[in-house]
Amino acid sequence: MLSRRVVRFAYRDARGRARQGYLAPYTMLLYKHGLYVVGCRLREPTDGRAIEPGTRIAVYAVERFTEADHLRNAPFAAPPGFRIDEILNGAFGIHVMTDALPHRVWSSSAPRRRPSCAPGLAPDAVRRGALRFIGSG
């Protein structure tokens, strides 16, 4: 990852389905004792030279890679302004957001009409407007 080279990979997902292709690995994350690669899947190794902002982000569990080879002649550059903290903002776990829209939370046990957060969600997400309370029932 530090060399910013495209990786040719083979991967087996949680359901056992095999995948292979090219990946521009932006960063790695540690979450609940698991190591994850966050990056952009590419059609061709040369696509890494100009990754557009808003390109879909993928998360891969490191232990599920069955092969991974960096390609010496295939550099990549993350999109301008890419920030992992913005991608994961408001996520429940290690899931990437695909849009910047606020999320709605329905709480059926709230004694008062006020926002509540799931465990692990930053409390300031409510103040920033990442969550909107829509009621209890």
C-alpha beads as a LAMMPS data file, in Angstrom:
LAMMPS data file: protein, C-alpha beads

137 atoms
136 bonds

1 atom types
1 bond types

-500.0 500.0 xlo xhi
-500.0 500.0 ylo yhi
-500.0 500.0 zlo zhi

Masses

1 110.0

Atoms # bond

1 1 1 0.000 0.000 0.000
2 1 1 2.753 2.416 0.773
3 1 1 4.092 2.077 -2.756
4 1 1 0.633 2.969 -4.194
5 1 1 0.627 0.117 -6.712
6 1 1 -2.413 -1.674 -8.083
7 1 1 -2.875 -5.198 -6.721
8 1 1 -4.023 -8.197 -8.767
9 1 1 -6.044 -10.293 -6.336
10 1 1 -8.153 -13.393 -5.783
11 1 1 -10.647 -13.342 -2.919
12 1 1 -13.272 -15.596 -1.364
13 1 1 -16.159 -13.692 0.263
14 1 1 -18.054 -14.705 3.419
15 1 1 -20.446 -16.832 1.353
16 1 1 -17.587 -18.685 -0.301
17 1 1 -17.905 -16.991 -3.705
18 1 1 -14.600 -16.512 -5.514
19 1 1 -13.692 -13.131 -6.994
20 1 1 -10.640 -11.843 -8.759
21 1 1 -9.571 -8.591 -10.294
22 1 1 -7.561 -5.448 -9.685
23 1 1 -7.636 -3.273 -6.586
24 1 1 -6.283 0.149 -5.694
25 1 1 -5.775 -0.309 -1.922
26 1 1 -6.214 3.089 -0.269
27 1 1 -5.753 2.067 3.363
28 1 1 -6.012 -0.722 5.922
29 1 1 -8.193 -0.679 9.034
30 1 1 -8.245 -2.727 12.214
31 1 1 -11.792 -3.416 13.433
32 1 1 -12.815 -5.930 16.110
33 1 1 -9.576 -7.904 15.805
34 1 1 -9.863 -8.102 12.011
35 1 1 -7.729 -6.372 9.403
36 1 1 -9.497 -4.863 6.385
37 1 1 -8.356 -3.310 3.114
38 1 1 -10.359 -0.326 1.894
39 1 1 -9.955 0.549 -1.747
40 1 1 -11.375 0.807 -5.213
41 1 1 -11.880 -2.126 -7.539
42 1 1 -10.542 -1.462 -11.043
43 1 1 -11.422 -2.962 -14.429
44 1 1 -7.859 -2.632 -15.692
45 1 1 -4.592 -1.874 -13.875
46 1 1 -4.188 1.353 -15.852
47 1 1 -7.518 2.666 -14.466
48 1 1 -5.675 3.492 -11.235
49 1 1 -3.976 6.497 -12.794
50 1 1 -7.138 8.604 -12.762
51 1 1 -9.644 7.448 -10.129
52 1 1 -12.543 9.878 -10.038
53 1 1 -13.982 11.289 -6.801
54 1 1 -17.140 9.380 -5.875
55 1 1 -15.865 6.081 -7.299
56 1 1 -17.362 3.187 -5.355
57 1 1 -15.296 2.051 -2.367
58 1 1 -14.979 -1.615 -1.362
59 1 1 -13.945 -3.253 1.923
60 1 1 -12.118 -6.592 1.936
61 1 1 -11.212 -8.802 4.924
62 1 1 -7.482 -9.537 4.662
63 1 1 -7.838 -13.181 5.716
64 1 1 -10.103 -13.871 2.726
65 1 1 -7.525 -12.979 0.082
66 1 1 -6.289 -16.140 -1.580
67 1 1 -3.782 -14.306 -3.805
68 1 1 -2.439 -10.764 -3.942
69 1 1 0.396 -9.420 -6.089
70 1 1 1.295 -5.774 -6.515
71 1 1 1.926 -4.738 -10.119
72 1 1 5.209 -2.833 -10.410
73 1 1 4.205 -0.857 -13.485
74 1 1 0.699 0.060 -12.313
75 1 1 0.712 3.026 -9.926
76 1 1 -2.537 4.505 -8.646
77 1 1 -3.581 7.748 -7.030
78 1 1 -6.522 8.001 -4.645
79 1 1 -9.136 10.546 -5.744
80 1 1 -8.340 14.156 -4.795
81 1 1 -9.662 14.928 -1.330
82 1 1 -10.145 11.267 -0.338
83 1 1 -10.495 10.954 3.443
84 1 1 -11.307 7.631 5.101
85 1 1 -12.922 9.362 8.089
86 1 1 -15.481 10.952 5.768
87 1 1 -16.185 7.641 4.033
88 1 1 -16.860 5.833 7.323
89 1 1 -18.703 8.731 8.995
90 1 1 -21.906 7.441 10.535
91 1 1 -21.177 3.816 9.685
92 1 1 -22.383 1.023 11.954
93 1 1 -19.253 -1.120 11.972
94 1 1 -16.903 -1.156 9.021
95 1 1 -19.378 -0.417 6.265
96 1 1 -18.754 2.349 3.802
97 1 1 -21.360 4.958 3.015
98 1 1 -22.328 5.205 -0.633
99 1 1 -24.087 8.535 -0.293
100 1 1 -23.833 11.682 1.773
101 1 1 -27.500 11.728 2.751
102 1 1 -28.510 11.781 6.432
103 1 1 -29.530 8.447 7.939
104 1 1 -32.783 7.972 9.814
105 1 1 -32.850 6.085 13.082
106 1 1 -36.065 4.620 14.522
107 1 1 -35.971 4.000 18.239
108 1 1 -38.737 1.979 19.855
109 1 1 -37.442 2.243 23.413
110 1 1 -36.614 5.934 23.772
111 1 1 -38.420 7.388 26.820
112 1 1 -38.114 10.922 25.451
113 1 1 -38.137 12.349 21.979
114 1 1 -34.405 12.798 21.458
115 1 1 -31.750 11.296 19.193
116 1 1 -29.928 8.191 20.318
117 1 1 -26.842 6.485 18.932
118 1 1 -25.999 2.859 18.412
119 1 1 -22.930 1.537 20.268
120 1 1 -19.766 2.599 18.502
121 1 1 -21.381 5.530 16.669
122 1 1 -19.787 8.860 17.439
123 1 1 -22.203 11.027 19.503
124 1 1 -21.197 14.084 17.504
125 1 1 -22.797 12.453 14.426
126 1 1 -26.157 13.563 15.794
127 1 1 -24.961 17.128 16.332
128 1 1 -23.509 17.273 12.810
129 1 1 -26.804 16.145 11.312
130 1 1 -25.630 12.716 10.162
131 1 1 -28.638 11.232 11.983
132 1 1 -32.199 12.437 12.273
133 1 1 -34.597 11.230 14.910
134 1 1 -37.988 10.339 13.420
135 1 1 -39.900 9.106 16.464
136 1 1 -40.505 6.228 18.805
137 1 1 -43.230 3.682 19.023

Bonds

1 1 1 2
2 1 2 3
3 1 3 4
4 1 4 5
5 1 5 6
6 1 6 7
7 1 7 8
8 1 8 9
9 1 9 10
10 1 10 11
11 1 11 12
12 1 12 13
13 1 13 14
14 1 14 15
15 1 15 16
16 1 16 17
17 1 17 18
18 1 18 19
19 1 19 20
20 1 20 21
21 1 21 22
22 1 22 23
23 1 23 24
24 1 24 25
25 1 25 26
26 1 26 27
27 1 27 28
28 1 28 29
29 1 29 30
30 1 30 31
31 1 31 32
32 1 32 33
33 1 33 34
34 1 34 35
35 1 35 36
36 1 36 37
37 1 37 38
38 1 38 39
39 1 39 40
40 1 40 41
41 1 41 42
42 1 42 43
43 1 43 44
44 1 44 45
45 1 45 46
46 1 46 47
47 1 47 48
48 1 48 49
49 1 49 50
50 1 50 51
51 1 51 52
52 1 52 53
53 1 53 54
54 1 54 55
55 1 55 56
56 1 56 57
57 1 57 58
58 1 58 59
59 1 59 60
60 1 60 61
61 1 61 62
62 1 62 63
63 1 63 64
64 1 64 65
65 1 65 66
66 1 66 67
67 1 67 68
68 1 68 69
69 1 69 70
70 1 70 71
71 1 71 72
72 1 72 73
73 1 73 74
74 1 74 75
75 1 75 76
76 1 76 77
77 1 77 78
78 1 78 79
79 1 79 80
80 1 80 81
81 1 81 82
82 1 82 83
83 1 83 84
84 1 84 85
85 1 85 86
86 1 86 87
87 1 87 88
88 1 88 89
89 1 89 90
90 1 90 91
91 1 91 92
92 1 92 93
93 1 93 94
94 1 94 95
95 1 95 96
96 1 96 97
97 1 97 98
98 1 98 99
99 1 99 100
100 1 100 101
101 1 101 102
102 1 102 103
103 1 103 104
104 1 104 105
105 1 105 106
106 1 106 107
107 1 107 108
108 1 108 109
109 1 109 110
110 1 110 111
111 1 111 112
112 1 112 113
113 1 113 114
114 1 114 115
115 1 115 116
116 1 116 117
117 1 117 118
118 1 118 119
119 1 119 120
120 1 120 121
121 1 121 122
122 1 122 123
123 1 123 124
124 1 124 125
125 1 125 126
126 1 126 127
127 1 127 128
128 1 128 129
129 1 129 130
130 1 130 131
131 1 131 132
132 1 132 133
133 1 133 134
134 1 134 135
135 1 135 136
136 1 136 137
